[in-house]
Amino acid sequence: MHDVEVIEDPAAAEASLDPMRSRLLAELAEPGSATSLAAKVGLARQKVNYHLRTLEKHGLVELVEERRKGNVTERVMRATAASFVISPNALAAVQPDPSRAPDRLSARWLLAVAAQLVRDVGVLISGAAKAQKRVATFAIDGEVRFASAADRAAFAQELAECVTSLVGKYHDETAEGGRPHRLVVAVHPAVEQQQQRQEG
């Protein structure tokens, strides 16, 4: 089981967004059968089986084992990942395009950049899985508390200057065999976990 899986197929995204199937995916972080899941989610076993077949068809759950119980073979399933992210590729016609309105101070532009990041990393993960390789990535996730809006603006300016300096130092347009890497740096107000749960 992967920690995170990116859903790129529109049909798989649609299947995962069904409330009951989403609940089943959460329950299948640990292996379970239609019978055991039916008791947890309050559905008939046949209906759970229907949902499981749909999720399996789209590669969101996988067979762990088959158990023989009398004349019945019980299929034990497990989610293919602990959590899922839907790539903007699943909504290709309406996915955000950061090139439309580049504005470093726009929250919507930041969201478009973040969507592109999910899309690109999703493609890289899929390709790396097929090639049985790892993706060379690096990320920093932290929190800074600003005393004032002026401090926040000064921080943003200094951060931009530092990143520009680093890019100028290491970027080599003429390097033979060199590989371009995408750099995304973002600062946004922190959202409390309690607030996320209430809004979710």
C-alpha positions in Angstrom: 0.0 0.0 0.0 1.3 3.5 -0.9 1.1 6.4 1.5 -0.5 8.6 -1.2 -1.8 7.8 -4.6 -2.7 10.4 -7.3 -5.9 9.7 -9.2 -5.6 10.9 -12.8 -8.3 9.0 -14.6 -11.7 10.9 -14.6 -13.7 7.7 -14.2 -11.6 6.7 -11.1 -12.0 10.2 -9.7 -15.8 10.0 -10.1 -15.8 6.6 -8.5 -13.8 7.8 -5.5 -16.0 10.8 -4.9 -19.1 8.8 -4.3 -19.7 9.2 -0.5 -20.1 5.5 0.2 -17.1 4.5 -1.9 -15.1 7.2 -0.2 -16.1 5.7 3.2 -15.2 2.2 2.0 -11.8 3.4 0.9 -11.2 4.9 4.4 -12.3 1.6 6.0 -10.0 -0.4 3.7 -6.9 1.2 5.1 -7.0 -2.2 6.8 -8.0 -5.3 4.8 -11.6 -6.2 5.0 -14.3 -8.3 3.2 -17.8 -7.2 2.0 -19.3 -8.9 5.0 -17.1 -7.1 7.6 -17.6 -3.8 5.7 -21.3 -4.2 5.5 -21.6 -4.3 9.3 -19.5 -1.1 9.6 -21.2 1.0 7.0 -24.7 -0.2 7.4 -25.2 -1.5 3.8 -26.3 -4.9 2.5 -23.3 -7.1 1.6 -24.4 -7.3 -2.0 -24.3 -3.5 -2.3 -20.9 -3.3 -0.7 -19.7 -5.9 -3.2 -21.0 -3.7 -6.0 -19.1 -0.7 -4.7 -16.0 -2.8 -4.2 -16.1 -4.1 -7.7 -16.3 -0.5 -9.0 -13.3 0.6 -6.9 -11.3 -2.5 -7.9 -12.1 -1.8 -11.6 -10.5 1.6 -11.2 -7.5 0.3 -9.3 -8.4 2.0 -6.0 -8.7 -1.3 -4.1 -6.9 -4.6 -4.5 -7.4 -8.2 -3.6 -5.3 -9.3 -0.6 -6.6 -12.9 -0.2 -9.5 -15.2 -0.8 -10.9 -17.2 2.1 -13.1 -20.2 1.6 -16.1 -20.4 4.0 -18.3 -23.4 3.2 -19.6 -22.9 -0.3 -18.7 -19.2 -0.4 -15.4 -17.6 -1.3 -14.8 -14.4 0.6 -12.6 -11.8 -1.0 -10.5 -9.7 1.3 -9.7 -6.3 -0.1 -7.5 -3.4 0.8 -7.2 0.2 -0.5 -4.2 0.7 -2.8 -3.1 3.7 -0.8 -3.7 5.2 2.7 -4.9 8.4 1.1 -5.8 9.7 -2.4 -5.4 13.0 -4.2 -7.3 13.8 -7.4 -5.1 15.3 -10.1 -6.3 18.3 -12.1 -5.7 15.9 -15.1 -9.0 14.2 -14.1 -10.7 17.5 -15.0 -8.5 18.3 -17.9 -11.0 20.7 -19.7 -11.3 22.9 -16.6 -8.0 22.5 -14.8 -6.4 25.7 -13.5 -3.7 27.2 -15.7 -1.1 29.3 -13.8 0.0 31.0 -17.0 -3.4 32.8 -17.4 -2.9 35.4 -14.7 0.5 35.2 -13.0 0.2 37.3 -9.9 2.5 36.5 -7.0 0.1 38.0 -4.5 -3.1 36.3 -5.7 -4.5 33.4 -3.7 -6.2 32.0 -6.8 -3.0 32.1 -8.8 -1.3 30.2 -5.8 -4.1 27.6 -6.1 -3.5 27.2 -9.8 0.2 26.7 -9.2 -0.6 24.2 -6.4 -2.9 22.3 -8.8 -0.1 22.2 -11.4 2.2 20.9 -8.8 -0.2 18.0 -7.9 -0.6 17.3 -11.6 3.1 17.2 -12.4 4.1 15.2 -9.3 1.2 12.8 -10.0 2.6 12.2 -13.5 6.1 11.7 -12.1 4.9 9.2 -9.5 3.0 7.2 -12.1 6.0 7.1 -14.4 8.4 6.2 -11.6 6.2 3.4 -10.4 6.2 1.9 -13.9 9.9 2.2 -14.2 10.4 1.0 -10.5 12.4 4.1 -9.7 12.1 6.9 -7.2 11.3 10.5 -8.0 14.0 13.0 -7.0 12.0 15.6 -5.1 12.5 17.9 -2.1 10.0 19.8 0.0 10.0 22.1 3.1 6.9 22.5 5.1 7.0 24.9 8.1 5.3 27.7 9.8 6.3 31.3 10.6 4.4 33.8 12.8 4.6 37.4 11.6 4.3 40.2 14.0 2.8 42.5 11.4 1.8 42.8 7.7 5.0 44.8 7.1 7.1 42.0 8.5 5.3 39.5 6.2 5.9 41.7 3.2 9.6 42.1 4.1 9.9 38.4 4.6 8.4 37.7 1.1 10.8 40.2 -0.5 13.8 38.7 1.2 12.7 35.2 0.4 12.2 36.1 -3.3 15.7 37.6 -3.4 17.3 34.5 -1.7 15.5 32.1 -4.1 16.5 34.3 -7.1 20.1 34.3 -6.0 20.1 30.5 -5.5 18.6 29.9 -8.9 21.1 32.2 -10.5 23.9 30.3 -8.8 22.9 26.8 -9.8 20.9 27.2 -13.1 23.0 26.1 -16.1 21.2 26.5 -19.4 24.1 24.9 -21.3 24.7 21.9 -19.1 24.9 18.8 -21.3 22.6 16.1 -19.9 21.2 18.6 -17.3 17.6 18.1 -16.3 15.2 21.0 -15.6 13.5 21.0 -12.2 10.4 23.0 -11.2 10.6 25.2 -8.1 7.5 26.3 -6.2 7.7 28.4 -3.1 4.5 29.5 -1.3 3.5 31.4 1.8 -0.1 31.5 2.9 -2.0 31.9 6.2 -2.1 28.7 8.2 -5.4 26.9 8.5 -6.1 25.3 11.9 -7.0 21.6 11.8 -10.2 22.2 13.7 -11.3 24.8 11.1 -10.5 22.3 8.2 -12.7 19.7 9.8 -15.6 22.1 10.3 -15.3 23.3 6.6 -14.8 19.7 5.2 
